[in-house]
Amino acid sequence: MRCQFCVDVHSQKAIAHGASKQEIAEAIAVAMFIAAGSQISWTNVYGKNIYDSIFEEKEPEKPEEKKGCCGE
């Protein structure tokens, strides 16, 4: 993570061992999620943990009622 040289080296080794571009992209995505998780787990926004903000239960938004053909 956070090392372009490492990504290049490991990607080339993976290709040499038969990994597809899709598999490499998936591995990079997993690394990104792990990196993000390690950063936001301790982050508080306005005194509230970011995970609580992301995963809190929210009421579904109600569609706006239209009035007539032009919204009047």
C-alpha positions as CSV (number, residue, x, y, z in Angstrom):
1,M,0.0,0.0,0.0
2,R,1.1,3.5,-0.9
3,C,4.1,2.3,-2.9
4,Q,3.9,2.4,-6.7
5,F,7.1,0.3,-7.0
6,C,5.6,-2.4,-4.9
7,V,2.3,-2.4,-6.9
8,D,4.3,-2.7,-10.1
9,V,6.6,-5.5,-8.9
10,H,3.8,-7.5,-7.3
11,S,1.6,-7.0,-10.4
12,Q,4.3,-8.2,-12.7
13,K,4.9,-11.3,-10.5
14,A,1.2,-12.0,-10.5
15,I,1.0,-11.8,-14.3
16,A,4.1,-14.1,-14.5
17,H,2.2,-16.6,-12.4
18,G,-1.0,-16.5,-14.5
19,A,-3.1,-13.8,-12.8
20,S,-5.5,-11.9,-15.0
21,K,-5.8,-8.1,-15.1
22,Q,-9.2,-8.5,-13.4
23,E,-7.7,-10.5,-10.6
24,I,-4.9,-7.9,-10.1
25,A,-7.5,-5.1,-10.1
26,E,-9.5,-7.0,-7.5
27,A,-6.4,-7.4,-5.3
28,I,-5.7,-3.7,-5.6
29,A,-9.3,-2.9,-4.6
30,V,-9.1,-5.1,-1.6
31,A,-5.9,-3.4,-0.5
32,M,-7.6,0.0,-1.0
33,F,-10.5,-1.1,1.3
34,I,-8.2,-2.4,3.9
35,A,-6.2,0.9,3.9
36,A,-9.4,3.0,4.1
37,G,-10.7,0.9,6.9
38,S,-7.5,1.3,8.9
39,Q,-7.8,5.0,8.5
40,I,-11.5,5.7,9.2
41,S,-11.9,3.3,12.1
42,W,-10.6,6.0,14.5
43,T,-11.9,9.0,12.6
44,N,-14.6,11.0,14.3
45,V,-16.7,13.5,12.5
46,Y,-18.3,16.1,14.8
47,G,-17.8,13.7,17.7
48,K,-19.3,10.7,16.0
49,N,-17.4,7.7,14.6
50,I,-17.5,7.6,10.8
51,Y,-18.6,4.0,10.8
52,D,-21.7,5.0,12.8
53,S,-22.4,7.7,10.2
54,I,-22.0,5.3,7.3
55,F,-24.0,2.4,8.7
56,E,-26.7,4.2,10.8
57,E,-30.3,3.3,9.9
58,K,-31.9,6.1,7.9
59,E,-35.5,6.5,6.9
60,P,-36.0,6.1,3.2
61,E,-36.6,9.3,1.4
62,K,-40.1,9.9,0.3
63,P,-40.6,10.8,-3.4
64,E,-41.9,14.3,-4.0
65,E,-45.5,14.6,-4.9
66,K,-46.1,16.1,-8.4
67,K,-48.8,18.7,-8.8
68,G,-50.1,18.5,-12.4
69,C,-48.2,18.0,-15.6
70,C,-45.6,20.8,-15.0
71,G,-45.1,20.3,-11.2
72,E,-47.4,23.2,-10.4
